[in-house]
Amino acid sequence: MENCLFCKIARGDIPAKKVHEDALCFAFEDIQPQAPTHVLVCPREHVASLAEAQAGHQEMLGHLLATAAGIAQKRGLGAFRTVVNTGAEAGQSVLHLHVHLLGGRAMGWPPG
């Protein structure tokens, strides 16, 4: 999508500290980290939210989670949290599906 912030990052129109790129996704450091490790893992394909993902997106969805786990492992995180906010009331501020990878500190429960 032309005006989507994360699509612009994927294209290289907006700089970001990318930590991973492959054919299906890219990942970069969050500019407002909520933990010592806070990485966003995004599909290259523009899908606005998890609510808009379809059955045909199963491979991509699994790949996002596997990529987040791989980044966590490379960073030596023994424990980490993955979060997908869906909709404004849940905290989604950019309408491009993304997985938050959070780690490096103790996480409380319930989260919100």
TAMODA-V201201 format. One record per residue. RES is the residue in one letter. PHI is phi as a letter, one per 40 degrees, with the letter a starting at -180 (NA if undefined). Layout:
# TAMODA-V201201
RES_PHI / RES_PHI
This chain:
# TAMODA-V201201
M_NA / E_c / N_c / C_c / L_d / F_c / C_c / K_c / I_c / A_d / R_c / G_g / D_c / I_b / P_c / A_a / K_c / K_c / V_b / H_a / E_a / D_a / A_c / L_b / C_a / F_a / A_b / F_a / E_c / D_c / I_c / Q_b / P_c / Q_b / A_a / P_d / T_b / H_a / V_b / L_b / V_b / C_b / P_c / R_c / E_c / H_c / V_b / A_c / S_a / L_c / A_c / E_c / A_c / Q_b / A_d / G_c / H_c / Q_d / E_c / M_c / L_c / G_c / H_c / L_c / L_c / A_c / T_c / A_d / A_c / G_c / I_c / A_d / Q_c / K_c / R_c / G_g / L_c / G_c / A_b / F_a / R_b / T_b / V_b / V_b / N_c / T_b / G_g / A_d / E_c / A_c / G_h / Q_c / S_b / V_b / L_c / H_a / L_d / H_a / V_b / H_c / L_b / L_b / G_a / G_g / R_a / A_c / M_b / G_c / W_a / P_c / P_c / G_i
